[in-house]
Amino acid sequence: MSQSSLYTANGDYNFTGDITVNELVQKYGAPLYVYDFARIEKQYSKITKAFNTERLRVNYACKANTNINVLKYLKSLGSGLDTVSIQEVQIGLKAGFDPQQILYTPNCVSMEELGQAVSLGVNINLDNLSVLEQFGDLYPDYPICVRINPHIMGGGNHKISTGHIDSKFGISIHQVPHIHRIVKAHNMNVVGLHMHTGSDILDIETFLLGADLLLEIAHQFKDLEYIDFGSGFKVPYKEGDASTDMELLGSKFMERFDKFCAEYGKDLDIVFEPGKYLVSESGYFLANVNVIKQTTSTVFAGLDTGLNHLIRPMLYGSYHEVVNASRAEGPTRLYTIVGYICETDTFGVNRRMKEVREGDILAFSNCGAYCFSMSSNYNSRYRPAEVAILDGQHHLIREREDMQDLLSKQIEIPSL
Ligand SMILES: *Cc1c(COP(=O)(O)O)cnc(C)c1O
């Protein structure tokens, strides 16, 4: 738990400003999402320090967490916004971002939705030749960014074969000549190039290889204003896990980028669009233990929540560290942590925790990204409340749902 602000040396489970888990659960109930904004700032400044240039633009990828307060906070730090749907664009505008601070990177959306983005005036990133052509027919004067899929295979490192997993994204780097034909025919203005390989930037060399490929083709686009290198920044999930070495990446990257700009003859802006790196570690999920259930082989801790509120462990096997926030002392035992949903919803197997009793509160780490934003009403459960900790004060930033939320859009047939 060294990376967490939750655990303090004297054994209390506290947030910034000495706010305790108990205090929050008493006031707002559980399950509860808590975001410590100080941690977001810390992550943000790691990036700006590592790249240390006026030309850097950080666009927060808001699908990780779209609470409007998270967006407003990142805006106050100087961030722009990376969005993947027109609704995210609209939330961003509502949060006060200027349209020019927003990049809209959709995949497989309708031309109608692209038209809405045009009328809102945001930067648009196109990732399909057919869409590029249709867009050129309708909006030839609208400046665009083009998403390239560099197909990096990381020198035989198959863990990072994002050419495969990302295959529906981007225009293949081998189709660049076709991009040029369309752009020329419609007299379009390509001001940005983009890649988001989803690769694990633990392997800095692989990331740089992708960047090199993108820079190589960038020479063929004469009117660029920025190059967007996407994200893939890694955060640790447990003690001993590595994270992206931002300083090393920054220095190795800037060397290449400066060399490119000198050859290109113009200083371009550098864009990164981290989601997880900025908000994952700020977030905790607090959940009440309903039952302890001892079977012949296992001790289950059954929680008052499930995959409806936190689906990442079940969806793609993600790891979230869990501590018993109600007990700092006493024996440690092994637990399998499960939810109340009527499918198997296991949060963690054989987790070592201070002896858990019914009524204790468990705290999950790394719950600021892709947790609330992936939550649902499955089993007709209410989605939890969200709390922000800002300058040592806690604020309710989303109310817990109620029955009205579950029924509000349902229409009853009169004859039934
Ligand atoms: C999801 C996404 C990101 C953010 O990825 P993280 O792993 O959360 O940093 C960035 N860019 C695009 C286009 C995305 O779809």
The ligand as an ORCA input file, in Angstrom:
! r2SCAN-3c Opt
* xyz 0 1
  C      -9.126      4.901    -23.491
  C      -8.332      5.787    -24.299
  C      -7.247      6.474    -23.719
  C      -6.842      6.317    -22.273
  O      -6.253      5.086    -21.967
  P      -5.663      4.831    -20.496
  O      -5.118      3.446    -20.557
  O      -6.788      4.971    -19.517
  O      -4.635      5.858    -20.244
  C      -6.557      7.357    -24.533
  N      -6.884      7.539    -25.823
  C      -7.921      6.891    -26.420
  C      -8.243      7.166    -27.837
  C      -8.670      5.990    -25.679
  O      -9.673      5.339    -26.273
*
